[in-house]
């Protein structure tokens, strides 16, 4: 395989890249669509896009060294003008989002105003919802046939892996039951406990004084500030399925600065 040398840190704003932001679906929107699918008994599948960033079209002029093993012996100092994005480019995530969003519009999907990564298809009595988080996709439709049709169209355009009924998405394990979906992060929580060196600790209730104000001068700083921030950041994602932890996580977030 050709090895492309891409150094995004050498890019200059306004020269070889402009906008870089790419939206991702919100956790609340995922829960809302799953609730809708359960209430209407719709099938829900998850998909993965292989090499998603390689599909994006570039609107800026971006030059790249010739790939290792494919250097033109007659013109070794020449560079390549990229027409598609590569991993490492600052605008690669945005180029991919614009690429798939444009294709979904051709299929009849429309992005919602409340979430730019939620796409809705509605034709007569046929309805489908597609949720996009970079290269991870959740697709639900009002009938199995409609779901298969959209999956086939996506697969014809991109390298799509249909992973079957939704079971694991963004670190959240999904179990479908007769009365709905059960979302949990058991493995994520165990991995987090292992990172913090607390895997063998015994769980105990920890009452918290809601009126307590801890001074920034009390106690000694954490020995590894970066590690503390990393653990607290991971805890913030855990409350997606554990809202009972929100207050405790909020308390440790108060000390992110020190």
N, C-alpha and C positions, 0 to 999 in steps of 0.2 A: 504494500500500500504506500502511496505517496505521503510523505511527511511534510505538511505545510508548516512554515515558521510564521506564526502570527504573534505579534507583540502588542497587545492592546494598550499597555502602559505607555507606548510611544505615540499613540494617537493624539490628535489635537482637536479640541472642540471647534466646530465651525470650519474645519479643514477636511478631515476624513470621517467625522461623525457629528451628528447634531443631537437629536433626541435619543434617549436610551431607555426611558421608562416603558415597562410592559405590565399591564394589569394582570392580576390573578384573581380567581374566584374567592369570595369571602366565605369564611366558615359558616356564618349564619345562612347564607344562600344555599349552601350544601344541605343543611338541615331542612330548610324550607322545601327544596325540591324533593328530597327523600320522603318528607311527610306527604307531599302531593302524590308521589308515586305509590305510597302505601295506601292512601285513601282511595285510589282508583285502581289498585291491583295491577300496576304497570310493571313490565320487566325493566330492570336496571342493570346495565353492563358497564364495566370499566375497560378503558383502552390505554395503550401507551404508544407514543410516536417515537420511532427509532431515529436517532440523529436529527432531532427536530430543528436545531439551529442551522442545519445545512440547507434547509428549504427556503430560507428568507431571501428576498430580493433586496439588493442594496440600491439606495437612491444616491449615495455619495460615491465619489471616486476613491477607491481603496486599493492600494498597491501592496503586493506581497512578493517575498523572495520566491524564486523557483523551488519547487519541492525537492528534497533530497532524493537523489537517484534519478531525477528527471531533468537535470540541468542541461540546457542546450549548450553543447560544447563550442558551437560557433559564436554564441552570444551569451556567455556565462554571467555577464553583468546586467543583463536585462531583467525586468521584474514583470510580474503578472498583474493584470487589471482584473479585479474580482467582480463578477456579476452576481454571485450568490454569497451569502454570509458564511463565516467559519466560526467555530468555537474560539473564543479568545477576543473577538471583536466586541467593543463596548456596545454597539448597536445590535448585536446578534439577537438578544431576547426580543427587542421591539420589532425587528424585521420578521422574526418568526410569527409573532402575534399578528402583525398586519397581513402576513401571508395567509394564515389559516382563517383569520376573520374575513378576509376578502373571499376566500373559497366558500366559507359557510354562507355568506350572503348570496353567492351564486346558487347554492342549494335551496335557498328560500328561508334560511335562518336570519334572525334579526337580534342584535345585541340589545339588552334591556338598558334603560336609563339608570336604573339603580345599581347595576353591576355590569361592567363592560365585558366580563368574562362569562356571563350567562347568556346563552343564545337560545332563542325560542323559534320553533317552526310550527306554523299553524296554517293548514290548508283544509277547508271544509271541516270535517269531523276529525281529521288527523292532526295530532299534536305531538311535539317532541321537545325535550329540553336537553341542551348540551352544556356542561360545565367544564371550563378549561383552567388548568393550573400548569402553566408552562407546557410540558409534554404529556401530562396526565389528563385523561378525559373521563367524565362520567356522562353516559348517554341513557336517557329514558324516553320511552315512546308509548303512545296510546295502544299500540299493538305490536306483537313480536315481528310481524312482517315489515312494519314501518321501521323498526329498529334495525332489522337486517338490511333493508334498503339503504339507510344512511350509513351503516357500517361498511357496506360494499362500496359506496361512493367515496367515502373517506379513504378506504384501502386502495382504491384505484388511483388516488391522487398522492397519497403519502404512504410511507412504510408503517402501517398501523398494525399493532398486535391487539386482537380482541381477547382480553383476559377473562371473558365470561362474566357471570353475575358478580356484582360488586361485593368484594370481600375484604379489601385492604386498600386504603387510599390515604396518602400523605401521613403515614404513621398511625392512622386510625383504623382499627379492625372493625369490620361491619358484619353483623350476623342478622340475617333476615328471618323473622319469625312470622307466625300467622297473624299476630296483632301489630306488627311493625318491624322497625330496624332497631337493633341494639348496637350502639356505638361504644367502643371502649379502647383504651390505650394501655392495656396491661403490659405488653412487651416494651412499649416506650417507657412506661414508668419504671419497669425493672431495669432497663438499660440506664436510665437516669440515676437510679439508686446505686447502681454499680459504679458509675462515673464519680459519684459523690462519696464512695466508700461506705455506703450505708445499706448495702444489700442484706446484711444479716441482722440489722437492727429490728427490735420488736416495736410494732406500732402501738402508740399510746395516745389517748386524747390530750391535747395541749390547749387548755383554756387561755384566751388572750384578753387582756384588758383593753377594751375598745377606746378608752380615753387616755391611754398611756402615750407619752411623748418622749421618745428616747433622744437624748442629746447627741449631736454629732461628735462631742468630745468624750462621751462615755466609752469605756472599754478600749481595746486596741484594734487597729485595722486588721482586716483579713490578711493572712500571709501571702495570698495570691489573688490580687484584685481581678485579674482577667478570668481566672477560674470561677470566682464568685459570680461575676457578671454572666459567664457562660451558663452556669447552673440555673441562675435566676431567669435567664432568657428561655431556657428549656422548660422551666416550670410554667412560664406564661403560656406555652403551647399546650401544656397538660390540662389547663383549665377549660379547653375546648369541650372535653367530656367530663370534667370534674369541677363544676361550678362551685362546689362546696369548699374548694381550696382558694377561691378568689381573694378572700380577705387576707389570709395568711401570705399569699404570694404578693399582694399589694404592700404588705408590711415590709417584706424583704426588699421590694423594689424601691422603697424610700431611701435605701442606703446604697444605691448603685453608684453615687458620686464619691462615696468614701467607704 
